[in-house]
Amino acid sequence: MRAATFAVVSVLVLGSAGYLLVKAFWKPELPLIAGNVIDVAADMGGFDMKVVRVTVGEPVTVRLRSLDNSHHTDGGGRHQWAVDELGVDIVAPPMGSSYKTFTPDKPGTYTFYCDICCGGRANPTMSGKLIVAA
């Protein structure tokens, strides 16, 4: 009887651990999107791209992926990619992605940022430059 109980408990513990590991580290495939797509990843350490270059008048899709899971206490694993002057605001769920297609209508250098977590705009790792060339 003890051996059977031990076996059942062991299977439950190992199964639960496996489930939690998969939830924490599995990265789903990103969907295919046609056109000019810029993939940006964010985690508690900041954005993986500090400079994004696009051309004025050409549609661009920014796909933001959050690499953090929902167990993060600061922001719950969500991240944002926003450019106020262009009306762009993308929020990716924990361990997920979100995207927005927009057409920049004026050249210039703009700041993109995440204001959900990690110190928000004041954190230099959670911001970068969007350069719109003529």
N, C-alpha and C positions, 0 to 999 in steps of 0.2 A: 504494500500500500504506500509506503514512504517513497519508494522508487517511482511509482506512477505519479504521485503528487509532485515530486521533484521534477520529473520530466515535463509535466504540464506547466508548472511555474517557469521552468527554463525556457520552454517554447514561447510562452507569453512575454517574458522579459526580452528575449532575443528578437521576437517579432516586433515588439514595441520600439526597441532601439533601432531596428532596421527601418521602420516606418518614419521615425523622427529624423534619422540620418538622410533618408531620401527627400523628405520635405525640406530639410535645411540646405541640401547641396544640389539637388536636381535642378537644372536649368532647362526649361522648355524651349523648343525650337522657335525661332522668331518667324512670323508669317512673312511670306513674300509680298513685297510691295513694289509696284512698277515705278519707274522714274528715278529722279535724283533723291536718293535716300541717304541720310546721315545717321549712323547708329551711335548713340551716346549712352554710356553706362555710368551709373552712379551708385556709390555705396557710402558708408559712413566716412570713408577717407576722401571723398570728393568725386569729381567728374573725371573720366578717363581722357577726355579731350578738353584742353584749355582754350583752343582756338578753333573756330569753325569758319570756313570760307565759303561764301555763296555768291551768286551773280544777281544783280538787280533785274527784276522782271522775269526771272525764271522760277517756276514752282520748285519748291524743295520740301521734302518730308523729313522731319526730325523724329526719329524713333528713340524714345527714352526707355531704358531698361534699368529697373532697380535690382541690384544684386543683394540687397538686404532682405532678411525674412521678417515676419511680423513680430518676432520676439524682441526687436529693438525697441527700447523704451522711448527713444527720442524720435518721434515721427512715425512710429509703428512700422518701419520698413518702407514707407512711401518716400518718393523723391519727386522733385519738380524741375522743369526746365522752362524758364519764363523769360521773355523779352518784352518789357512793358511797352516800349515805343512801337513795336510791331504787332501788339495784341496777341502774342503767342503765350499760351499757358498750358503746359502738358504736365500731367501728374501720373506717375507710374505706380501701380500697386506693389506691395511686397513681392519680390521674386517674379515680377511680371513686367509687362511693357505696355506702353501707350504711345500713340503717335499723332502728329498733326501736320497737315500739308498747308503751306502758306506761300505767298509770292511777295518777296520784299520789294517795295515800290520806291525806295530811296536808298542811295548808297550811303555808307557810313560805317562806323564801328559802334556796336551796341554791346551792352553787358547782358549775358544770360546768367541766371542764378537759380538756386534752390532756397526757398524760404520756409520749408516745412520742418527741417531738422538741422542738427549739426551746427547751431549757431547762426543759421540763416545767412543773410547777405553779408554779415560781418565776418564770416569765415571765408578766407581767401581760397580754400580748396573747393568751396561750393559755388564758385562763379567762374566765368570765363568771358571770352570776347567772340562775338559774332561779327565777322567782317563781310560787309556787303559791297562787292566791287561793281563798278559801272561797266 
